[in-house]
Amino acid sequence: MSVKSSFFMPLVLLAVMAGCGPTGQCQETGGDYEKFKETIILRFKDRVPRQWGETVPGVKTKLNSTKKVIALTLDACGSKNDGYDSRLMDYLIRENIPATLFINARWIDKYPREFKVLATNSLFEIENHGFAHKPCSVNGRSIYGINGTSSVGEVVDEIEKGARKIASLTGRKPLYYRSGTAYYDEVAVEVAAEMGYQIAGFSILGDAGASYSQEQVRNALLRAEPGDVIICHMNHPESETAEGIIEAVGELKKRGFIFVRLSDSGMK
């Protein structure tokens, strides 16, 4: 067993002690959770990050496959301006297009009915977009005017509380985590890995935070190559994301691409 593996095993056990059952369903935070968090804080307390960005070491950006597959990932952030892009999601369901949904806890609270519908559809897998949609930092780095987590303990809370909320509603604990803004420092990425999560980056910026036009979204997606991971958003129905995706998906299918969820082939 590697050194990293020997470190990881106690954290898995602590996670179980903290209320995460064998199915992945977790209870609310309590004394065992605080012990779990303190163990991680002690392990990383002297680490100083040197990097900050979307592709720091440990962030996975491609599928672990050489086949002609693509992963469409959709974020739901939970800001005050959030909505639900029913046109996009209805299209994916109608056309049987799988996708991986990174959902923030705040969005779940705003749209519990829609969340339940998506979570019970086998086309989709629900993954963790954090508890408060913060950039993932151990020392308070910010990006786009959004303050990141300011300590190892806050990283743990942002990731784990988001994961537990999803698990409590679905019975499945997420495998992947994507931070608010998709920015990280390399120490925070290591913290997430020690907690048992893979950081899901992307190789194709599909809608730039739902700011792209229909044509820009379409053109971005049509640059896809085998193994690419696309990031778009499902929380801005006022944007042109849905139109761009709908137009591109049909063309990509004609080119022989198959859409998969992240867990269907894993990431590298």
LINGI-V230462 format. One line per field, one symbol per residue. ss: DSSP state (A for helix, B for strand, O for the rest). A space follows every 50 residues. Layout:
ss: ???
This chain:
ss: OOAAAAAAAAAAAAAAAOOBOOOOOBOOOOAAAAAAAAAAAAAAOOOOOO OBBOOOOOBBOBBOOOOOBBBBBBBBOOOOOOOOOAAAAAAAAAOOOOBB BBBOAAAAAAOAAAAAAAAOOOOBBBBBOOOOOOOBOOOOOBBOOBBOOO OAAAAAAAAAAAAAAAAAAAOOOOOBBOOAAAOBBAAAAAAAAAOOOBBB OOOBBOOOOOOOOAAAAAAAAOOOOOOBBBBBBOOOOOOOAAAAAAAAAA AAAAOOOBBBOAAAAOBO
